[in-house]
């Protein structure tokens, strides 16, 4: 429970993951009923950037990688094949403990279809 609480603090209070990975309602506010379920990327660059992502993936319940991949991403900023994720995803350099707390929190959320 303590690990999950720390992960929630990091996700919601520090890293602001919900800003991109949570759908917004018609007023542009985060839809907390669909927290971290993935969403269209609302942030667009002023000039065209090749490969700019259109969708931020689901993080709730089943993050988009193995536990080891998610921890590596959060501690090194690198994803599969040793490459950083595309902007606007920040390149985090968390401690292993913080990355494991974030992963524990994300996995504690309802998986797809588990509302």
N, C-alpha and C positions, 0 to 999 in steps of 0.2 A: 504493500500500500504506500509506503514511504517513497519507493522508487517511482511508482506511477505518479504520485503527487509532484515529485521533482520534475518528471517529464512533462506533466501538464503545465507547470510553471514556465519551463523553458519554451514549450511550443506556443503557449498563449501569451506569456508576458515578455519574452526575450526575442525569440526568433520570428514571431508573428506569422507562423505558417498558415493560419487561417485566412490571412489577407488574400492569398492566391489560390489556396487549395479548397476553399469553401465557396459554394455558389452564392450569388447575391440575389436579393429580392428586387421587386420592381422599383423600390426606392434607392437601390444601390447599396443597401445595408447587408451585412453578412447574414445568411440564413442559418441560424444556429441549429435548426432542426435537421440540417444536412451538413453538419460540421465535418470538415476535412474529407468530404466525399468526392473531391475533384471538381474542377470548374474551368470554364473558359478563361483564358488569361486576359484580364481586363486591362493590364498595363501594356501599352504599346510604345515602341520607340518613336522619337520624333522623325527619324530617318529610317528607311527600310534596312533591316538587319537580316541577311540570309539565314534561314533555319530558325528564326524566332518561333518558339512554341506557341501553339494556339490553345492548348489545354494543359492545365496543371493536374497531375494524376491524383487519384484517391490515395489518401494516407490512412484513413480510419479503418481499423480492423486488420486489413491486409496490405501493408505498405508494398510498393512496387519493386521488391527485391528480397533476397534472402536476408536473414538477420545479419550475417557477416557483411553483405554488401551495404546495407543501411548504416551499420556502425562505421565502416570504412568511409562512406560518403560524408558522414557527419564529423568524422575526426580528421579527414585529410582533404575534403573538398573534391575528391576524385570518385568517379563512378566506374562502371564496368570498363575493362580494357585500359584502366588508368587515366581516363579522360574526365575533365570537369564537366558538369552539366552546363547546358546552355543558359545564357542570361534569359530571364531575370532571376534565375535561381541563385541565391547567395552561395558562396563557397565557404562553408562552415569549417571551423577548426576547433571542435569541441573536445573536451577530455573524453576518454573512453567511458568514464562513469556517467557523464552527462549524455553521451550518445546512447548508452544502454538504457538510461532513464527515459529518453525520448522514445526509443523503440518500445519499451514496456508500456508507456502511455498510449502510443498509437495502436498497439495490439490489443489494449484493453477496451478500445472503442468498438462499437457494433460493426461486425463484418458486413459485406454486401448482403442485402436482404434481411439483415438482422435488426431492423429498427425496433 
